[in-house]
């Protein structure tokens, strides 16, 4: 799904508003997930904390006109892109949430559909692109190791 620059900016602003609640000089807050709930018919993106408190919301007009059945799958890529861009820009560096915590895509029942971004100093999530060809490389390595 293509999301306009204006909609990406709205999503980023809502995410900044949501995490701004955790930017203070106080002690670290324990939050395991920040939930992103997209609603296709209304185009609303609502962001919640673990206790289902609404942190922020915004309107994404492209979602209203989206007609395919794979809505939950199609919103993942644009949301991940915005989150990664914000992470790379350091937007999450001054947040007082105890790591690890995640940004997760949820459905109407608040069930997790996908983990969009894991914030942890020690853990790296791998995706299909990174794992491409890994089986062959491991097989070749093992074969070479056993022949020596």
C-alpha positions in Angstrom: 0.0 0.0 0.0 1.3 3.4 -0.9 1.0 6.0 1.9 1.5 9.7 1.0 4.2 11.8 2.6 1.5 13.7 4.4 0.0 10.5 5.9 3.5 9.3 6.9 4.0 12.7 8.6 0.7 12.3 10.4 1.7 8.8 11.6 5.1 10.1 12.7 3.5 13.0 14.6 1.1 10.6 16.4 4.0 8.3 17.3 6.0 11.3 18.6 2.9 12.4 20.7 2.5 8.9 22.1 6.2 8.5 23.1 6.4 12.0 24.4 4.5 10.8 27.5 7.6 8.7 28.3 10.1 11.5 28.0 10.8 12.8 31.4 13.6 12.9 34.0 11.7 10.4 36.2 12.6 6.8 36.7 12.1 4.3 33.9 8.6 3.1 33.1 8.0 -0.6 32.5 6.0 -0.9 29.2 6.3 -4.1 27.2 4.4 -2.9 24.1 3.1 0.1 22.4 0.1 -1.0 20.5 -0.8 0.4 17.0 -4.4 -0.2 16.1 -5.4 0.7 12.5 -9.0 0.9 11.5 -9.7 0.6 7.8 -13.2 1.9 7.5 -12.5 5.1 9.5 -8.8 5.4 8.5 -8.0 6.0 12.2 -4.7 4.9 13.7 -4.9 4.7 17.5 -1.9 4.1 19.7 -2.3 2.5 23.1 -0.1 1.5 26.0 -0.2 -1.9 27.8 -3.1 -0.8 29.9 -5.2 0.2 26.9 -4.8 3.9 27.6 -4.9 5.9 24.4 -1.7 7.7 23.8 -2.4 9.3 20.4 -4.4 8.9 17.2 -4.4 10.2 13.7 -6.2 9.8 10.4 -4.6 8.0 7.4 -6.8 8.8 4.4 -5.3 6.0 2.2 -6.7 3.4 4.6 -10.3 4.5 4.0 -10.2 3.9 0.3 -8.2 0.6 0.5 -10.4 -2.2 -0.7 -8.3 -5.4 -0.7 -8.7 -8.1 2.0 -5.0 -7.9 3.1 -5.4 -4.7 5.0 -3.5 -5.9 8.1 -0.6 -7.1 6.0 -0.5 -4.0 3.8 -0.2 -1.5 6.7 2.8 -3.2 8.2 5.3 -1.9 5.7 4.5 1.8 5.9 4.3 1.6 9.7 7.6 -0.2 9.9 9.2 2.4 7.6 8.1 5.3 9.8 9.2 3.5 13.0 12.6 2.7 11.5 13.1 6.2 10.3 12.2 7.6 13.7 14.6 5.1 15.4 17.4 6.0 13.1 16.7 9.7 13.8 17.1 9.1 17.5 13.4 9.8 18.4 13.3 6.9 20.8 16.7 7.5 22.5 15.4 9.8 25.3 12.4 7.7 26.2 12.3 6.4 29.8 10.8 3.1 29.0 12.8 0.1 30.3 14.1 -2.0 27.4 13.1 -4.3 25.8 9.8 -3.0 24.5 8.0 -3.3 21.2 5.8 -1.4 18.8 3.2 -4.0 17.8 0.4 -4.0 15.3 -2.9 -5.2 16.9 -6.4 -6.0 15.8 -9.7 -4.9 17.2 -9.4 -7.4 20.1 -5.9 -6.1 20.9 -4.4 -9.4 19.7 -0.9 -9.0 18.2 -0.8 -9.2 14.4 2.9 -8.3 13.9 5.8 -6.9 15.8 6.8 -3.8 13.9 9.9 -2.7 15.9 11.7 -4.1 18.9 13.6 -1.6 21.0 16.4 -3.5 22.7 20.1 -2.9 23.0 21.1 -6.6 22.8 18.5 -8.2 20.5 18.3 -8.0 16.7 15.2 -9.2 14.8 16.0 -10.8 11.5 13.8 -10.7 8.5 13.4 -12.9 5.4 15.8 -10.7 3.4 18.6 -11.2 5.9 18.0 -15.0 6.1 17.9 -15.5 2.3 20.5 -18.1 1.4 21.4 -18.9 5.0 20.5 -22.6 4.7 22.9 -23.1 1.8 25.7 -21.2 3.6 25.3 -23.3 6.7 25.2 -26.5 4.7 28.4 -25.5 2.9 30.1 -24.5 6.1 29.1 -27.8 7.8 30.3 -29.8 4.8 33.6 -28.0 4.8 34.0 -28.4 8.5 33.3 -32.2 8.4 35.8 -32.8 5.5 38.7 -31.3 7.5 
